[in-house]
Amino acid sequence: MSRPRSGVVSGAVPWILTATLALLPLAISRRTLDSSEFPKTLVLTAGAL
């Protein structure tokens, strides 16, 4: 039971990473509009990368 499950998890990882990268700019732009802390967000994003 654990073997197929681990295969599914490893197969889902690239999709999760792709979705995260796709949603990251949207989250950044929304946060920038909400808090008006663009430099701080930019630094945090660069640090995360």
PDB file with one MODEL, atoms N, CA, C and O in Angstrom:
MODEL        1
ATOM      1  N   MET A   1       0.835  -1.209   0.000  1.00  0.00           N
ATOM      2  CA  MET A   1       0.000   0.000   0.000  1.00  0.00           C
ATOM      3  C   MET A   1       0.868   1.256   0.000  1.00  0.00           C
ATOM      4  O   MET A   1       0.515   2.255  -0.627  1.00  0.00           O
ATOM      5  N   SER A   2       1.984   1.209   0.691  1.00  0.00           N
ATOM      6  CA  SER A   2       2.802   2.416   0.813  1.00  0.00           C
ATOM      7  C   SER A   2       3.554   2.715  -0.485  1.00  0.00           C
ATOM      8  O   SER A   2       3.874   3.869  -0.769  1.00  0.00           O
ATOM      9  N   ARG A   3       3.832   1.676  -1.268  1.00  0.00           N
ATOM     10  CA  ARG A   3       4.612   1.902  -2.476  1.00  0.00           C
ATOM     11  C   ARG A   3       3.846   2.748  -3.507  1.00  0.00           C
ATOM     12  O   ARG A   3       4.389   3.748  -3.976  1.00  0.00           O
ATOM     13  N   PRO A   4       2.612   2.388  -3.877  1.00  0.00           N
ATOM     14  CA  PRO A   4       1.884   3.253  -4.813  1.00  0.00           C
ATOM     15  C   PRO A   4       1.672   4.658  -4.256  1.00  0.00           C
ATOM     16  O   PRO A   4       1.693   5.641  -4.997  1.00  0.00           O
ATOM     17  N   ARG A   5       1.470   4.738  -2.947  1.00  0.00           N
ATOM     18  CA  ARG A   5       1.229   6.044  -2.349  1.00  0.00           C
ATOM     19  C   ARG A   5       2.460   6.941  -2.504  1.00  0.00           C
ATOM     20  O   ARG A   5       2.330   8.115  -2.849  1.00  0.00           O
ATOM     21  N   SER A   6       3.641   6.401  -2.252  1.00  0.00           N
ATOM     22  CA  SER A   6       4.858   7.186  -2.392  1.00  0.00           C
ATOM     23  C   SER A   6       5.061   7.584  -3.854  1.00  0.00           C
ATOM     24  O   SER A   6       5.570   8.667  -4.141  1.00  0.00           O
ATOM     25  N   GLY A   7       4.666   6.715  -4.764  1.00  0.00           N
ATOM     26  CA  GLY A   7       4.767   7.059  -6.181  1.00  0.00           C
ATOM     27  C   GLY A   7       3.850   8.204  -6.543  1.00  0.00           C
ATOM     28  O   GLY A   7       4.212   9.077  -7.332  1.00  0.00           O
ATOM     29  N   VAL A   8       2.656   8.201  -5.965  1.00  0.00           N
ATOM     30  CA  VAL A   8       1.720   9.293  -6.216  1.00  0.00           C
ATOM     31  C   VAL A   8       2.267  10.591  -5.647  1.00  0.00           C
ATOM     32  O   VAL A   8       2.174  11.642  -6.280  1.00  0.00           O
ATOM     33  N   VAL A   9       2.843  10.514  -4.443  1.00  0.00           N
ATOM     34  CA  VAL A   9       3.388  11.716  -3.804  1.00  0.00           C
ATOM     35  C   VAL A   9       4.531  12.284  -4.637  1.00  0.00           C
ATOM     36  O   VAL A   9       4.577  13.487  -4.894  1.00  0.00           O
ATOM     37  N   SER A  10       5.453  11.420  -5.058  1.00  0.00           N
ATOM     38  CA  SER A  10       6.586  11.896  -5.843  1.00  0.00           C
ATOM     39  C   SER A  10       6.120  12.433  -7.199  1.00  0.00           C
ATOM     40  O   SER A  10       6.734  13.349  -7.747  1.00  0.00           O
ATOM     41  N   GLY A  11       5.052  11.876  -7.733  1.00  0.00           N
ATOM     42  CA  GLY A  11       4.514  12.375  -8.987  1.00  0.00           C
ATOM     43  C   GLY A  11       3.787  13.696  -8.816  1.00  0.00           C
ATOM     44  O   GLY A  11       3.692  14.477  -9.763  1.00  0.00           O
ATOM     45  N   ALA A  12       3.264  13.958  -7.606  1.00  0.00           N
ATOM     46  CA  ALA A  12       2.515  15.188  -7.358  1.00  0.00           C
ATOM     47  C   ALA A  12       3.436  16.356  -7.044  1.00  0.00           C
ATOM     48  O   ALA A  12       3.035  17.512  -7.185  1.00  0.00           O
ATOM     49  N   VAL A  13       4.660  16.075  -6.623  1.00  0.00           N
ATOM     50  CA  VAL A  13       5.574  17.150  -6.223  1.00  0.00           C
ATOM     51  C   VAL A  13       5.792  18.171  -7.344  1.00  0.00           C
ATOM     52  O   VAL A  13       5.681  19.369  -7.082  1.00  0.00           O
ATOM     53  N   PRO A  14       6.099  17.753  -8.587  1.00  0.00           N
ATOM     54  CA  PRO A  14       6.285  18.753  -9.646  1.00  0.00           C
ATOM     55  C   PRO A  14       5.032  19.596  -9.876  1.00  0.00           C
ATOM     56  O   PRO A  14       5.134  20.789 -10.159  1.00  0.00           O
ATOM     57  N   TRP A  15       3.857  18.991  -9.757  1.00  0.00           N
ATOM     58  CA  TRP A  15       2.611  19.752  -9.930  1.00  0.00           C
ATOM     59  C   TRP A  15       2.460  20.790  -8.831  1.00  0.00           C
ATOM     60  O   TRP A  15       2.036  21.917  -9.087  1.00  0.00           O
ATOM     61  N   ILE A  16       2.814  20.404  -7.592  1.00  0.00           N
ATOM     62  CA  ILE A  16       2.724  21.339  -6.469  1.00  0.00           C
ATOM     63  C   ILE A  16       3.693  22.501  -6.690  1.00  0.00           C
ATOM     64  O   ILE A  16       3.336  23.660  -6.480  1.00  0.00           O
ATOM     65  N   LEU A  17       4.907  22.190  -7.111  1.00  0.00           N
ATOM     66  CA  LEU A  17       5.895  23.241  -7.357  1.00  0.00           C
ATOM     67  C   LEU A  17       5.435  24.164  -8.476  1.00  0.00           C
ATOM     68  O   LEU A  17       5.579  25.383  -8.382  1.00  0.00           O
ATOM     69  N   THR A  18       4.875  23.575  -9.543  1.00  0.00           N
ATOM     70  CA  THR A  18       4.395  24.392 -10.659  1.00  0.00           C
ATOM     71  C   THR A  18       3.262  25.302 -10.218  1.00  0.00           C
ATOM     72  O   THR A  18       3.231  26.481 -10.570  1.00  0.00           O
ATOM     73  N   ALA A  19       2.324  24.751  -9.442  1.00  0.00           N
ATOM     74  CA  ALA A  19       1.202  25.560  -8.960  1.00  0.00           C
ATOM     75  C   ALA A  19       1.697  26.672  -8.047  1.00  0.00           C
ATOM     76  O   ALA A  19       1.200  27.796  -8.108  1.00  0.00           O
ATOM     77  N   THR A  20       2.679  26.361  -7.196  1.00  0.00           N
ATOM     78  CA  THR A  20       3.222  27.380  -6.290  1.00  0.00           C
ATOM     79  C   THR A  20       3.871  28.501  -7.083  1.00  0.00           C
ATOM     80  O   THR A  20       3.640  29.677  -6.802  1.00  0.00           O
ATOM     81  N   LEU A  21       4.688  28.143  -8.080  1.00  0.00           N
ATOM     82  CA  LEU A  21       5.355  29.154  -8.893  1.00  0.00           C
ATOM     83  C   LEU A  21       4.341  29.972  -9.683  1.00  0.00           C
ATOM     84  O   LEU A  21       4.541  31.166  -9.906  1.00  0.00           O
ATOM     85  N   ALA A  22       3.249  29.327 -10.109  1.00  0.00           N
ATOM     86  CA  ALA A  22       2.237  30.040 -10.882  1.00  0.00           C
ATOM     87  C   ALA A  22       1.459  31.010 -10.001  1.00  0.00           C
ATOM     88  O   ALA A  22       1.087  32.095 -10.448  1.00  0.00           O
ATOM     89  N   LEU A  23       1.212  30.623  -8.750  1.00  0.00           N
ATOM     90  CA  LEU A  23       0.413  31.461  -7.853  1.00  0.00           C
ATOM     91  C   LEU A  23       1.254  32.496  -7.114  1.00  0.00           C
ATOM     92  O   LEU A  23       0.712  33.458  -6.572  1.00  0.00           O
ATOM     93  N   LEU A  24       2.572  32.309  -7.088  1.00  0.00           N
ATOM     94  CA  LEU A  24       3.441  33.214  -6.338  1.00  0.00           C
ATOM     95  C   LEU A  24       3.309  34.670  -6.794  1.00  0.00           C
ATOM     96  O   LEU A  24       3.132  35.544  -5.944  1.00  0.00           O
ATOM     97  N   PRO A  25       3.386  34.972  -8.099  1.00  0.00           N
ATOM     98  CA  PRO A  25       3.242  36.377  -8.514  1.00  0.00           C
ATOM     99  C   PRO A  25       1.887  36.963  -8.128  1.00  0.00           C
ATOM    100  O   PRO A  25       1.795  38.135  -7.762  1.00  0.00           O
ATOM    101  N   LEU A  26       0.842  36.152  -8.210  1.00  0.00           N
ATOM    102  CA  LEU A  26      -0.488  36.628  -7.841  1.00  0.00           C
ATOM    103  C   LEU A  26      -0.536  36.977  -6.356  1.00  0.00           C
ATOM    104  O   LEU A  26      -1.072  38.016  -5.969  1.00  0.00           O
ATOM    105  N   ALA A  27       0.027  36.103  -5.532  1.00  0.00           N
ATOM    106  CA  ALA A  27       0.048  36.368  -4.095  1.00  0.00           C
ATOM    107  C   ALA A  27       0.894  37.598  -3.786  1.00  0.00           C
ATOM    108  O   ALA A  27       0.535  38.400  -2.924  1.00  0.00           O
ATOM    109  N   ILE A  28       2.021  37.750  -4.488  1.00  0.00           N
ATOM    110  CA  ILE A  28       2.894  38.906  -4.267  1.00  0.00           C
ATOM    111  C   ILE A  28       2.174  40.191  -4.658  1.00  0.00           C
ATOM    112  O   ILE A  28       2.214  41.171  -3.914  1.00  0.00           O
ATOM    113  N   SER A  29       1.519  40.199  -5.809  1.00  0.00           N
ATOM    114  CA  SER A  29       0.841  41.406  -6.258  1.00  0.00           C
ATOM    115  C   SER A  29      -0.299  41.763  -5.316  1.00  0.00           C
ATOM    116  O   SER A  29      -0.524  42.937  -5.022  1.00  0.00           O
ATOM    117  N   ARG A  30      -1.022  40.746  -4.841  1.00  0.00           N
ATOM    118  CA  ARG A  30      -2.121  41.002  -3.902  1.00  0.00           C
ATOM    119  C   ARG A  30      -1.577  41.545  -2.588  1.00  0.00           C
ATOM    120  O   ARG A  30      -2.135  42.489  -2.027  1.00  0.00           O
ATOM    121  N   ARG A  31      -0.491  40.955  -2.095  1.00  0.00           N
ATOM    122  CA  ARG A  31       0.105  41.424  -0.841  1.00  0.00           C
ATOM    123  C   ARG A  31       0.658  42.840  -1.015  1.00  0.00           C
ATOM    124  O   ARG A  31       0.549  43.667  -0.109  1.00  0.00           O
ATOM    125  N   THR A  32       1.247  43.116  -2.168  1.00  0.00           N
ATOM    126  CA  THR A  32       1.810  44.436  -2.421  1.00  0.00           C
ATOM    127  C   THR A  32       0.696  45.483  -2.440  1.00  0.00           C
ATOM    128  O   THR A  32       0.849  46.574  -1.890  1.00  0.00           O
ATOM    129  N   LEU A  33      -0.424  45.140  -3.079  1.00  0.00           N
ATOM    130  CA  LEU A  33      -1.540  46.073  -3.125  1.00  0.00           C
ATOM    131  C   LEU A  33      -2.132  46.288  -1.740  1.00  0.00           C
ATOM    132  O   LEU A  33      -2.546  47.397  -1.401  1.00  0.00           O
ATOM    133  N   ASP A  34      -2.172  45.215  -0.934  1.00  0.00           N
ATOM    134  CA  ASP A  34      -2.795  45.311   0.385  1.00  0.00           C
ATOM    135  C   ASP A  34      -1.920  46.096   1.365  1.00  0.00           C
ATOM    136  O   ASP A  34      -2.417  46.964   2.082  1.00  0.00           O
ATOM    137  N   SER A  35      -0.622  45.793   1.396  1.00  0.00           N
ATOM    138  CA  SER A  35       0.227  46.337   2.457  1.00  0.00           C
ATOM    139  C   SER A  35       1.114  47.483   1.967  1.00  0.00           C
ATOM    140  O   SER A  35       1.647  48.241   2.777  1.00  0.00           O
ATOM    141  N   SER A  36       1.276  47.616   0.637  1.00  0.00           N
ATOM    142  CA  SER A  36       2.148  48.652   0.075  1.00  0.00           C
ATOM    143  C   SER A  36       3.570  48.529   0.618  1.00  0.00           C
ATOM    144  O   SER A  36       4.231  49.531   0.892  1.00  0.00           O
ATOM    145  N   GLU A  37       4.029  47.292   0.767  1.00  0.00           N
ATOM    146  CA  GLU A  37       5.403  47.052   1.229  1.00  0.00           C
ATOM    147  C   GLU A  37       6.158  46.306   0.141  1.00  0.00           C
ATOM    148  O   GLU A  37       6.647  45.197   0.354  1.00  0.00           O
ATOM    149  N   PHE A  38       6.247  46.931  -1.026  1.00  0.00           N
ATOM    150  CA  PHE A  38       6.849  46.246  -2.172  1.00  0.00           C
ATOM    151  C   PHE A  38       8.301  45.848  -1.926  1.00  0.00           C
ATOM    152  O   PHE A  38       8.660  44.702  -2.199  1.00  0.00           O
ATOM    153  N   PRO A  39       9.158  46.748  -1.419  1.00  0.00           N
ATOM    154  CA  PRO A  39      10.569  46.347  -1.219  1.00  0.00           C
ATOM    155  C   PRO A  39      10.697  45.155  -0.272  1.00  0.00           C
ATOM    156  O   PRO A  39      11.483  44.241  -0.521  1.00  0.00           O
ATOM    157  N   LYS A  40       9.922  45.169   0.813  1.00  0.00           N
ATOM    158  CA  LYS A  40       9.985  44.069   1.776  1.00  0.00           C
ATOM    159  C   LYS A  40       9.552  42.764   1.123  1.00  0.00           C
ATOM    160  O   LYS A  40      10.195  41.731   1.306  1.00  0.00           O
ATOM    161  N   THR A  41       8.460  42.810   0.358  1.00  0.00           N
ATOM    162  CA  THR A  41       7.979  41.609  -0.323  1.00  0.00           C
ATOM    163  C   THR A  41       9.009  41.110  -1.330  1.00  0.00           C
ATOM    164  O   THR A  41       9.240  39.908  -1.461  1.00  0.00           O
ATOM    165  N   LEU A  42       9.624  42.058  -2.041  1.00  0.00           N
ATOM    166  CA  LEU A  42      10.621  41.685  -3.040  1.00  0.00           C
ATOM    167  C   LEU A  42      11.807  40.993  -2.376  1.00  0.00           C
ATOM    168  O   LEU A  42      12.314  39.993  -2.885  1.00  0.00           O
ATOM    169  N   VAL A  43      12.251  41.532  -1.227  1.00  0.00           N
ATOM    170  CA  VAL A  43      13.374  40.931  -0.507  1.00  0.00           C
ATOM    171  C   VAL A  43      13.006  39.539  -0.001  1.00  0.00           C
ATOM    172  O   VAL A  43      13.805  38.607  -0.090  1.00  0.00           O
ATOM    173  N   LEU A  44      11.787  39.404   0.532  1.00  0.00           N
ATOM    174  CA  LEU A  44      11.355  38.096   1.033  1.00  0.00           C
ATOM    175  C   LEU A  44      11.281  37.085  -0.103  1.00  0.00           C
ATOM    176  O   LEU A  44      11.657  35.924   0.060  1.00  0.00           O
ATOM    177  N   THR A  45      10.790  37.540  -1.262  1.00  0.00           N
ATOM    178  CA  THR A  45      10.687  36.641  -2.410  1.00  0.00           C
ATOM    179  C   THR A  45      12.078  36.216  -2.881  1.00  0.00           C
ATOM    180  O   THR A  45      12.313  35.039  -3.158  1.00  0.00           O
ATOM    181  N   ALA A  46      12.989  37.171  -2.969  1.00  0.00           N
ATOM    182  CA  ALA A  46      14.352  36.851  -3.384  1.00  0.00           C
ATOM    183  C   ALA A  46      15.002  35.901  -2.384  1.00  0.00           C
ATOM    184  O   ALA A  46      15.742  34.996  -2.770  1.00  0.00           O
ATOM    185  N   GLY A  47      14.725  36.108  -1.098  1.00  0.00           N
ATOM    186  CA  GLY A  47      15.273  35.223  -0.070  1.00  0.00           C
ATOM    187  C   GLY A  47      14.699  33.819  -0.173  1.00  0.00           C
ATOM    188  O   GLY A  47      15.391  32.831   0.074  1.00  0.00           O
ATOM    189  N   ALA A  48      13.415  33.742  -0.544  1.00  0.00           N
ATOM    190  CA  ALA A  48      12.783  32.442  -0.672  1.00  0.00           C
ATOM    191  C   ALA A  48      13.342  31.675  -1.867  1.00  0.00           C
ATOM    192  O   ALA A  48      13.451  30.450  -1.822  1.00  0.00           O
ATOM    193  N   LEU A  49      13.694  32.384  -2.925  1.00  0.00           N
ATOM    194  CA  LEU A  49      14.251  31.730  -4.099  1.00  0.00           C
ATOM    195  C   LEU A  49      15.706  31.348  -3.831  1.00  0.00           C
ATOM    196  O   LEU A  49      16.365  30.780  -4.702  1.00  0.00           O
TER     197      LEU A  49
ENDMDL
END
